[in-house]
Amino acid sequence: MSHENFQRRVAVLRDSWAERRARKGVAGAHDFDSQFGMLLTIYQWAEDAAGDIRAVYGEAMSVTISPPPDRDGSVPAFVVTIGTNYTATFALTDRTRMGSPRWAIGVTVGAGGPGGGISAAGPERRNSQWTRGRLEDVLLSVLGAYERAVSEGGGWPPSSASQRARGA
């Protein structure tokens, strides 16, 4: 392992802890403003992740992200779409308890087309902190569903050029 790789790993560790400390106050708060701010942070992470997916797949696959969530919208949300039918929707929802509003960010993943469905994907209630890694895990699961569909003959078939680029 080279010095640059270790230095990069140290920088990633430092940055992840700095990010955690910055979110600490927001992560435990369940008021609308705090959770909307967290949703905007997740949106920024999703933009970065979408760029990373595009860098790996190039023109072989479409990765889109909807506009940022609207504070005044009925349900502040945004959607990441992989291919044409595979989505991760991040939304701010009101989970009122005993008459007290309690806002949280939920995510659903969807696989369109025949046999597709939508399911909740976390985070778990007892550990509801969002991290960049957790967002990336959700997007990897959607990307995995896309790849599975392509491999099993469903969904969008890659062109022969993209198959060669992926080593197929």
N, C-alpha and C positions, 0 to 999 in steps of 0.2 A: 504494500500500500504506500502510495507516495505522500509526501509532506502536504501537497495541495489537497488531497482527499481528506486527510485528517483535519486540516485547517477548515475545510468546508463543513465537516461533521461537527467541529467545535462551534462554528458560527451558527449552524442549524440548531444545535442544542441551546446556545445562548438566546437566539431569537425566539425559540419556542417557549422558553421560560419567561422571557420579557413579554411575549404575547399573553401568556397565562396570567401574569401579574396584572397586566393592563385590563384583562377581562374579568378579573376576580370579583369586582363589585357588581358588574352587570350580570354575571352568570347566576348569582343567587337571587337577583331581583326579578320579580314577575310582573312589574307594572308595564304598561304599554310602551312607554318611551324607552325603557331599558331593553326590552325584548325587540323593539323595532330597530334599535341601534345594533343589536346582535344580528338581526336578519340582514342588515346592510353589510356588516362585516362578513357574514357567510356569503353574501352576493359577491363581494370582492374576491374572496377565496375561490368561489366558483368560476369567476372570470379567469383567474390565474390557472386553475385546473383545466378549464376548457382550452386555454392556449397551449397547455402542456399536451393534452390529447391531440390537438391539431398538429403540434410539432412532431409527434410520433407517427400519426396516421397520414399526415399530409392531405392530399386531395382525395384519398381513398374513402374518406368518410366525412359527413357533415356533422359538425358539433355547433349548436347554437345555444344562446342564452337570451332569454326574454329581457326586456328593459328592467331596470331596477324596480323594486317594490314601491308602490305609491302609498305614502302615509295616509292619505285621505281615501284610499280605495276601500271597498267594502271588506275585502280580505287582502291585506298586504301579502304579496307572494311573488315568486319568480320561478321560472321553469328552465331547466337545462335539458336539451334534447340531443340525443345521440342517434345518428342515422335519421330516420323519419318517424319512428314509432316508439322509441325508448326514452322515457322521461324520468326526471327527478323533480318534483315540485316541492318547494320550500315555502311554507305559509305560516303566518302568525295567527294563532287561534286563541279564542277566549275560552278558558276552562274554569268558569266561575264555580267557586266552592262556597257553600254557605252564604250566598249573597255577595261575596267579595270577588271582584274580577281578578283573574289570575291568568296572565298571558304566557303563552309558550310557543316555541317554534316546532312545528311538526314537518315531517317529510313523507311523501308518498312516492313510490316508484311505479312506473307503468311500462308495460310491454304491449304495444299495440298489435294489431293484426290478428289473425286466427289464433285462438287459444291464449291470447294475451289477457292480462289482468292488471289490477292496481292493488298495491298493498302498502300498509304503513311500514316505515323503515327506521323509526327511532328518532331521537335517542330514547333510551329506556327512561321511564319515569324516575327511578331511584338514582339515576346517574345522568342528569339531563344537561350536562355541560357540553356545548358544541365546541369542537376544536377543528383545526384545519385537517388533521388526520382523519377525524370522523367524517367530515365532508368528503374527503378523498375516498374513503372506504365506500360511502354510498355511491359515488360516481363510478368507482371500480365495479361495484355489483351490477350497475346498469350496463356498463361496458361489457361485462362478462355475459350478461343476458343477451346482448346484441351479438357478441361473438358466437355464443352457443346457437343462436337462431341461424346465423350465417353458416355455421358448420353443419347444422342438421338440415340444411336446405331451405330453411324458412327465411323470410325477410329479404333484404336487399342483397343480391348476389354481387360479390366484388368482381371487377373487371380482371382480365387475364394479367394486365400490367400490375394491378395492385396485389394480385396473388403472388406474382414473382417478387414484388417488393417485400412481402411478408414472409417469403420463403416457402410458399405453398407449392 
